[in-house]
Amino acid sequence: LESYCFTLPDISSFFLTYTFYSSIFLSPEKLLVLAVATQETDGFHRFMQSANYFKFNVKVLGMGEEWKGGDVGRSIGGGQKVRLLKEAMESLADQEDLVVLFVDSYDLIFAGGPEEIFRKFQQTNHKLVFAAEGIIWPDSRLAEKYPSVRNGKRFLNSGGFIGYAQYIQKIVNQWDLHDNDDDQLFYTKVYVDPLQREKLNMTLDHKCEIFQNLNGAVDEVLLKFGTERVRVRNTVYNCLPSIIHGNVNTKIYFNYLANYIPNVWNYEQGCTICDQDMVDLSQLKEFPQVTVGIYIEQPTPFLPEFLERFLSLDYPNDKLNVFVHNSEVYHEKHIQKFWEENKDVFRSFKVVGPEENLTQGEARNMGMDLCRKDLSCDYYFSIDADVMLTNRQTIKLLIEQNRKIIGPLVTRHGKLWSNFWGALSLDGYYARSEDYIDIVQGKRVGVWNIPFMAHIYLIKGQTLRNELKNRNVFVLERLDPDMAMCRNARDLGVFMYVTNRHEFGRLISTANYNTSHYNNDLWQIFENPLDWREKYIHPNYTRIFTDNVLEQVSKHLHLFIYKVNIQDKKVNILESFTHLYRPDLWDKDTFVKVNVGRRVQMYNQWLFYTLGLIEDQVNNHIFEKIGRCLMSIALFQNLEFTEQGNMQIAQMEPDLLDKVQCKST
């Protein structure tokens, strides 16, 4: 074994020597990674994905074994890891040149390869190196026994350590405790003992050269994008840690980092793993069975259009089990019509109305449980009535992505409001992640691990029967149902993803939806202008500007830009104000109003429509550039009134138009 020793030119040279091994020792075969995992969780698969990228030699300990190490995320525990490591080292300790890297697996990823880690380990000139952090756990009384550190993290963290096999065996052979005892406390007591520390030639990675623990250090790190890889840079110590550990309460931020590290997403290639492990539906004999939960939890505009879009989804109806929960009496007429027309279309169809008086959480639990109890249910697709799907392939695209929980990105038109949160505040509510705007605006495209989602998502049936087997998923403390579901998923280690690889649709606003009007959607021109246009404006309207098409049926009359259905709805609205249309209100000769009745209360909406649509059409053909609406009237010509106040519209008289002064100035 070739080595080089350098002696310092002062008195310390009698005590300190620095040894650097030649590159012949920098072989991946000489570095063995040992990781503990009793289940193949999402976190474990992510860990293995990063390990495979760097071609680490990984041996997993405890897979399939019952976890008895306690809830290490909330209290002490983890002793089972020491016991498993002790058993594994019995067959490895005789290999003098073997270096063992022991790490957690559920909340840890690699950012550097074997050669890099091995080189950094050699440069420490110690036989055993533990990760370090700035917070002591679990016994703060031991802080005074720690060696003082002039610059760097002072306290030991047992989530990762590296050392020669024989030295690791020496420390784990001292373990004689129980599986639910604390592993970090065990290693800490060894380290703070000066004799033990010297005997084992043991130190900490004070400046995070190898191990970056995020607990207490979130503000110290940032992403560094390279051409092919993404690293975390520690700005305090100006280094690139090789291993990132999202310990304690930093899981959400760690998931954000893991959306990029080591090669998940970069600016040059975009998402590099989005096509991995996908489901090819074309290779299946038959489509998976899906239970669909439709939730109408507040008065919602454009509900008939929402139901039409759902019916247009490209997925076999005989593979869909539909569950509808409607909590609004106002929408019963819409659901009744939907039921009557489609009750025999789907594999099964169940409707729960407002008479059941279910809370949102209870209703969502009921819908999800239909899939959980049905062993033939492959997926559960939940969608709220405020989601307007424009992509008919939505269900197929989500299934193909092959995630336990995944939702499509939907946003409010022209706004940053979406169905996911990229981060959480300390109290568990919305916080904006660094990449949120880029994801919403499509500047970063991929499949993103996120802490919260709502409105629309797909969950595997197998996940409901395993990790989310508790029926009461949507009820937790005082949280909203969606927040409760996401909290439960996070606590169980089930990753939630949102994809923006395709355009899926949009969210509509349900705020300020007044159901007291005759045709309520007509008033949505401000809250949901795009949906209002799609429902009421003729699809050929844009041809006025692109193809210079303007149909004129007479000297004074252009073909209107509305769809036919809106004319009937406007007439119905006007008819609901029948006291306006009595003959004694108008003088036929002078065309002067005699008695003033109530307004139709659409002035603002009509003015917006006039300035936003009619003015554009006028300006495209007339050289006037500014439009102003002095008065808006609904003109019924040659009207005949019945005793009940109903109107019959007779043939238009052109001379009547001359009595109305219309001006564009």
PEVEN-V289147 format. One record per residue. N is the residue number from 1. RES is the residue in one letter. PSI is psi in whole degrees, 0 to 359 (999 if undefined). OMEGA is omega in degrees with one decimal (999 if undefined). Layout:
n=[N,N]
res=[RES,RES]
psi=[PSI,PSI]
omega=[OMEGA,OMEGA]
This chain:
n=[1,2,3,4,5,6,7,8,9,10,11,12,13,14,15,16,17,18,19,20,21,22,23,24,25,26,27,28,29,30,31,32,33,34,35,36,37,38,39,40,41,42,43,44,45,46,47,48,49,50,51,52,53,54,55,56,57,58,59,60,61,62,63,64,65,66,67,68,69,70,71,72,73,74,75,76,77,78,79,80,81,82,83,84,85,86,87,88,89,90,91,92,93,94,95,96,97,98,99,100,101,102,103,104,105,106,107,108,109,110,111,112,113,114,115,116,117,118,119,120,121,122,123,124,125,126,127,128,129,130,131,132,133,134,135,136,137,138,139,140,141,142,143,144,145,146,147,148,149,150,151,152,153,154,155,156,157,158,159,160,161,162,163,164,165,166,167,168,169,170,171,172,173,174,175,176,177,178,179,180,181,182,183,184,185,186,187,188,189,190,191,192,193,194,195,196,197,198,199,200,201,202,203,204,205,206,207,208,209,210,211,212,213,214,215,216,217,218,219,220,221,222,223,224,225,226,227,228,229,230,231,232,233,234,235,236,237,238,239,240,241,242,243,244,245,246,247,248,249,250,251,252,253,254,255,256,257,258,259,260,261,262,263,264,265,266,267,268,269,270,271,272,273,274,275,276,277,278,279,280,281,282,283,284,285,286,287,288,289,290,291,292,293,294,295,296,297,298,299,300,301,302,303,304,305,306,307,308,309,310,311,312,313,314,315,316,317,318,319,320,321,322,323,324,325,326,327,328,329,330,331,332,333,334,335,336,337,338,339,340,341,342,343,344,345,346,347,348,349,350,351,352,353,354,355,356,357,358,359,360,361,362,363,364,365,366,367,368,369,370,371,372,373,374,375,376,377,378,379,380,381,382,383,384,385,386,387,388,389,390,391,392,393,394,395,396,397,398,399,400,401,402,403,404,405,406,407,408,409,410,411,412,413,414,415,416,417,418,419,420,421,422,423,424,425,426,427,428,429,430,431,432,433,434,435,436,437,438,439,440,441,442,443,444,445,446,447,448,449,450,451,452,453,454,455,456,457,458,459,460,461,462,463,464,465,466,467,468,469,470,471,472,473,474,475,476,477,478,479,480,481,482,483,484,485,486,487,488,489,490,491,492,493,494,495,496,497,498,499,500,501,502,503,504,505,506,507,508,509,510,511,512,513,514,515,516,517,518,519,520,521,522,523,524,525,526,527,528,529,530,531,532,533,534,535,536,537,538,539,540,541,542,543,544,545,546,547,548,549,550,551,552,553,554,555,556,557,558,559,560,561,562,563,564,565,566,567,568,569,570,571,572,573,574,575,576,577,578,579,580,581,582,583,584,585,586,587,588,589,590,591,592,593,594,595,596,597,598,599,600,601,602,603,604,605,606,607,608,609,610,611,612,613,614,615,616,617,618,619,620,621,622,623,624,625,626,627,628,629,630,631,632,633,634,635,636,637,638,639,640,641,642,643,644,645,646,647,648,649,650,651,652,653,654,655,656,657,658,659,660,661,662,663,664,665]
res=[L,E,S,Y,C,F,T,L,P,D,I,S,S,F,F,L,T,Y,T,F,Y,S,S,I,F,L,S,P,E,K,L,L,V,L,A,V,A,T,Q,E,T,D,G,F,H,R,F,M,Q,S,A,N,Y,F,K,F,N,V,K,V,L,G,M,G,E,E,W,K,G,G,D,V,G,R,S,I,G,G,G,Q,K,V,R,L,L,K,E,A,M,E,S,L,A,D,Q,E,D,L,V,V,L,F,V,D,S,Y,D,L,I,F,A,G,G,P,E,E,I,F,R,K,F,Q,Q,T,N,H,K,L,V,F,A,A,E,G,I,I,W,P,D,S,R,L,A,E,K,Y,P,S,V,R,N,G,K,R,F,L,N,S,G,G,F,I,G,Y,A,Q,Y,I,Q,K,I,V,N,Q,W,D,L,H,D,N,D,D,D,Q,L,F,Y,T,K,V,Y,V,D,P,L,Q,R,E,K,L,N,M,T,L,D,H,K,C,E,I,F,Q,N,L,N,G,A,V,D,E,V,L,L,K,F,G,T,E,R,V,R,V,R,N,T,V,Y,N,C,L,P,S,I,I,H,G,N,V,N,T,K,I,Y,F,N,Y,L,A,N,Y,I,P,N,V,W,N,Y,E,Q,G,C,T,I,C,D,Q,D,M,V,D,L,S,Q,L,K,E,F,P,Q,V,T,V,G,I,Y,I,E,Q,P,T,P,F,L,P,E,F,L,E,R,F,L,S,L,D,Y,P,N,D,K,L,N,V,F,V,H,N,S,E,V,Y,H,E,K,H,I,Q,K,F,W,E,E,N,K,D,V,F,R,S,F,K,V,V,G,P,E,E,N,L,T,Q,G,E,A,R,N,M,G,M,D,L,C,R,K,D,L,S,C,D,Y,Y,F,S,I,D,A,D,V,M,L,T,N,R,Q,T,I,K,L,L,I,E,Q,N,R,K,I,I,G,P,L,V,T,R,H,G,K,L,W,S,N,F,W,G,A,L,S,L,D,G,Y,Y,A,R,S,E,D,Y,I,D,I,V,Q,G,K,R,V,G,V,W,N,I,P,F,M,A,H,I,Y,L,I,K,G,Q,T,L,R,N,E,L,K,N,R,N,V,F,V,L,E,R,L,D,P,D,M,A,M,C,R,N,A,R,D,L,G,V,F,M,Y,V,T,N,R,H,E,F,G,R,L,I,S,T,A,N,Y,N,T,S,H,Y,N,N,D,L,W,Q,I,F,E,N,P,L,D,W,R,E,K,Y,I,H,P,N,Y,T,R,I,F,T,D,N,V,L,E,Q,V,S,K,H,L,H,L,F,I,Y,K,V,N,I,Q,D,K,K,V,N,I,L,E,S,F,T,H,L,Y,R,P,D,L,W,D,K,D,T,F,V,K,V,N,V,G,R,R,V,Q,M,Y,N,Q,W,L,F,Y,T,L,G,L,I,E,D,Q,V,N,N,H,I,F,E,K,I,G,R,C,L,M,S,I,A,L,F,Q,N,L,E,F,T,E,Q,G,N,M,Q,I,A,Q,M,E,P,D,L,L,D,K,V,Q,C,K,S,T]
psi=[120,134,163,130,136,133,131,141,49,187,333,347,341,347,333,129,144,122,130,122,150,168,349,340,356,53,137,332,339,356,119,127,125,126,143,129,122,344,152,77,174,321,322,316,323,318,313,327,317,324,318,327,319,0,45,149,105,133,124,132,134,8,128,353,147,134,122,15,8,180,86,345,340,340,190,161,193,4,336,328,321,319,317,321,320,318,320,326,345,328,2,341,339,356,97,329,8,129,129,130,113,128,157,165,333,332,42,142,160,137,347,164,179,316,318,314,318,318,316,323,316,323,344,339,35,160,341,122,123,154,156,155,168,0,130,138,141,353,102,344,342,358,321,343,348,144,144,147,124,321,115,179,139,333,150,143,131,8,347,136,157,143,171,144,317,330,325,322,323,323,321,340,345,351,123,30,195,165,329,6,167,124,322,324,322,310,326,316,327,317,319,353,111,321,316,317,320,320,321,359,58,139,177,153,74,324,21,36,321,307,127,103,130,340,118,6,17,322,352,345,154,162,140,112,128,186,324,337,159,134,164,131,126,113,341,316,2,55,167,95,148,338,130,127,115,69,160,237,28,17,319,315,323,319,323,314,321,350,349,322,141,333,28,316,137,168,329,316,347,218,120,349,4,333,4,142,33,156,125,99,334,341,356,146,324,156,149,154,133,131,125,126,116,127,122,95,357,161,127,124,155,36,318,322,322,315,324,319,323,317,334,357,139,82,139,126,332,357,9,127,117,129,126,127,120,117,1,124,324,327,4,324,325,316,324,317,317,319,313,325,340,13,336,8,320,169,321,157,118,134,132,120,184,341,339,341,44,145,166,316,318,319,317,324,319,314,316,325,336,321,321,319,337,106,341,355,117,328,152,121,113,133,132,158,352,15,118,100,127,352,112,344,12,308,316,316,323,319,317,332,341,57,154,316,124,143,154,146,124,139,162,137,124,9,170,359,126,186,14,160,138,346,168,147,177,331,9,11,191,137,145,123,163,328,6,309,318,324,315,320,1,15,335,119,132,203,118,132,118,160,344,140,158,179,312,130,161,132,136,139,324,324,322,328,353,271,318,42,341,124,331,53,326,6,117,115,232,23,153,156,314,322,324,316,315,323,316,318,317,316,331,1,22,120,143,135,150,138,136,31,343,163,124,328,209,164,144,156,130,0,145,27,106,122,16,353,169,312,95,329,337,336,4,15,335,312,319,69,324,316,325,315,314,328,324,336,139,137,339,6,318,341,341,326,327,319,3,41,121,106,128,118,343,180,324,357,125,153,130,156,357,158,161,323,332,332,315,321,323,320,319,320,314,322,333,346,57,338,346,338,20,145,331,359,347,140,116,326,314,350,44,137,131,303,140,121,186,150,160,351,33,22,309,317,318,323,318,317,318,313,328,334,305,318,321,320,318,314,338,341,346,147,2,139,347,128,143,131,109,324,139,127,153,115,117,119,138,53,143,131,136,175,330,358,7,157,146,123,118,186,139,139,115,327,340,330,328,342,351,121,109,128,138,112,999]
omega=[-176.8,179.5,179.9,-178.6,178.7,-178.5,180.0,-175.0,174.0,-173.9,-179.2,179.6,177.9,-175.3,-173.5,170.4,-178.4,-175.1,177.5,-177.6,-177.8,-174.3,178.6,-178.3,-176.6,-179.9,179.4,-179.6,-179.1,179.4,179.8,177.5,174.3,-179.0,178.6,174.7,179.2,178.1,177.1,179.9,175.3,178.9,178.2,178.9,177.4,177.2,-178.9,178.1,178.2,178.4,179.6,178.7,-179.9,178.2,173.1,171.4,-172.0,172.0,-176.9,-179.4,171.1,-178.1,-179.1,180.0,177.8,179.9,179.9,-175.0,178.4,179.0,-173.9,178.4,-176.3,-176.6,179.7,-179.9,177.6,-179.7,179.1,178.5,179.3,179.7,178.6,178.5,178.6,179.0,-178.2,-175.9,179.6,-179.1,-176.0,-170.7,-177.8,178.5,-172.2,-177.4,-179.1,174.7,-177.3,174.0,-179.4,-176.0,165.6,-177.1,-175.0,-175.6,-176.0,175.6,176.7,173.6,177.3,-174.7,-178.1,-178.4,-179.6,-179.3,180.0,-179.6,179.9,177.9,179.5,-176.3,176.6,-178.8,175.9,-179.1,-175.3,-176.6,177.4,172.7,-178.3,175.8,-176.2,-178.3,-179.2,179.6,3.5,-175.2,-177.3,179.6,-179.8,-176.0,-177.5,179.5,179.1,173.0,177.9,-179.1,-178.7,-177.4,178.6,178.5,-170.8,-167.3,-175.6,170.5,-174.0,-180.0,177.8,172.9,-176.2,-180.0,176.2,-172.2,-176.3,179.5,175.6,178.0,-179.7,-177.6,-177.7,177.2,178.5,-177.3,175.5,-176.9,-176.6,-178.1,-177.4,171.6,-171.8,-179.1,-177.9,176.9,178.4,-179.3,-179.9,-179.7,175.6,-175.1,-176.1,173.7,-175.8,-178.8,178.3,-177.7,179.7,-178.6,-178.6,-177.6,-166.9,178.0,177.3,175.9,-168.9,-174.5,171.0,176.9,-179.3,-173.4,173.4,172.8,-175.2,-178.9,-177.8,-175.3,-178.2,-178.5,-177.8,-171.1,173.6,-179.1,175.6,-175.9,173.5,-178.1,-179.3,-176.7,176.1,-179.6,168.0,178.2,173.8,-174.2,179.8,-177.2,176.5,-179.0,177.6,-179.0,-177.4,-177.5,-179.2,-176.0,178.5,-174.0,177.9,-171.6,-179.9,-174.4,-176.4,177.9,176.7,177.3,176.2,178.4,-177.6,171.2,-176.8,-172.0,-9.1,-176.5,-175.9,179.8,171.8,-174.0,-176.2,-173.7,-175.0,-179.7,-176.2,-176.5,-174.5,-178.3,179.8,174.7,179.7,177.0,177.8,-176.7,-179.2,-179.5,180.0,178.6,177.3,-177.6,176.2,178.5,-174.0,169.8,-176.9,174.4,178.6,-173.2,177.3,-170.8,175.8,176.0,-170.8,177.7,174.8,179.4,176.5,178.4,175.8,-179.1,176.8,179.2,177.2,179.9,-177.1,179.6,-178.0,176.9,-175.8,-178.8,-179.6,175.2,-177.8,169.2,-171.0,174.1,-179.3,170.8,178.7,-179.6,-174.6,176.9,-178.7,-175.3,-177.8,179.5,178.5,-178.8,178.2,178.3,178.9,179.4,-176.4,-176.8,-171.8,-176.2,-179.9,-175.7,-172.9,178.4,172.6,-175.1,179.7,179.6,174.0,-174.0,-177.7,179.8,178.7,176.2,178.1,170.1,178.4,-179.4,179.6,-179.9,-179.3,173.7,-179.4,-179.6,179.8,-177.1,176.4,177.6,-177.7,-177.2,-178.4,-176.8,178.0,-179.9,-178.6,-177.2,172.9,-177.2,-179.0,-179.9,176.1,-174.7,178.4,177.0,176.8,179.6,176.7,179.4,-176.9,-178.1,-170.7,-177.1,-180.0,-177.9,178.9,178.2,-177.4,-177.2,169.6,173.2,179.2,175.8,-180.0,177.6,174.8,176.3,173.0,-178.1,170.1,-172.6,176.4,-177.9,179.7,178.6,-177.7,-177.9,178.2,171.8,179.1,-179.9,177.9,173.7,-178.7,179.2,172.9,179.9,-170.2,167.6,-175.8,175.5,-177.8,-174.6,-173.8,-176.1,179.6,178.3,-178.8,-178.7,176.7,177.1,171.7,-174.3,179.4,175.9,-164.6,174.7,-173.7,-176.1,-176.5,174.0,-179.0,173.3,-175.9,178.9,179.1,179.9,176.7,176.6,178.5,177.2,178.2,-177.9,178.8,-175.8,-177.1,-175.9,176.3,-174.5,-172.4,-174.5,-171.5,179.0,-179.1,178.4,-179.3,-177.1,170.8,-176.9,-178.5,177.9,178.1,179.4,-179.0,177.2,178.8,179.8,179.7,-178.6,-179.3,178.5,178.1,-177.8,173.9,-176.6,169.2,-179.2,172.6,179.3,179.4,170.1,-175.9,-176.4,-175.6,172.4,173.1,-179.7,175.9,179.4,175.9,177.3,-177.6,-177.8,-178.2,179.7,179.2,174.7,-166.9,-176.9,178.8,-179.2,-175.2,-176.7,178.4,-175.0,-176.3,-174.3,-178.1,178.6,176.6,178.4,-177.7,-177.6,-168.5,-175.6,-177.5,-177.8,179.7,-177.1,-176.9,178.6,176.3,-175.5,-177.6,-176.9,179.6,-179.2,176.1,-177.3,-178.6,-175.1,175.0,-177.5,-174.9,-168.1,172.6,176.8,-171.3,-175.2,177.4,163.5,-176.0,-172.4,-176.7,179.9,178.3,-178.7,177.7,177.1,178.7,178.2,-179.6,178.5,177.7,173.0,-170.7,-179.5,177.3,-165.3,177.2,-176.6,-175.2,178.9,-174.5,171.5,-171.6,-176.1,-176.8,-178.5,-180.0,179.7,-176.8,178.6,-178.0,177.3,179.4,173.9,177.0,176.1,175.0,-173.3,-177.4,179.8,-178.6,178.3,177.5,178.3,-178.9,-177.2,-175.1,-174.2,-177.1,-179.5,177.9,179.8,179.8,-177.9,179.2,-177.0,179.7,-172.7,173.8,-175.0,-176.6,178.6,178.8,-178.6,179.2,179.8,177.8,179.5,171.1,-171.5,175.2,-169.9,179.3,-174.6,173.8,-175.6,175.0,179.6,-179.8,178.7,178.5,-176.7,171.0,-176.0,179.8,-177.3,-175.7,174.9,-176.7,-176.9,178.6,179.1,-178.1,-179.0,180.0,-179.3,177.6,-172.9,173.5,-175.3,999]
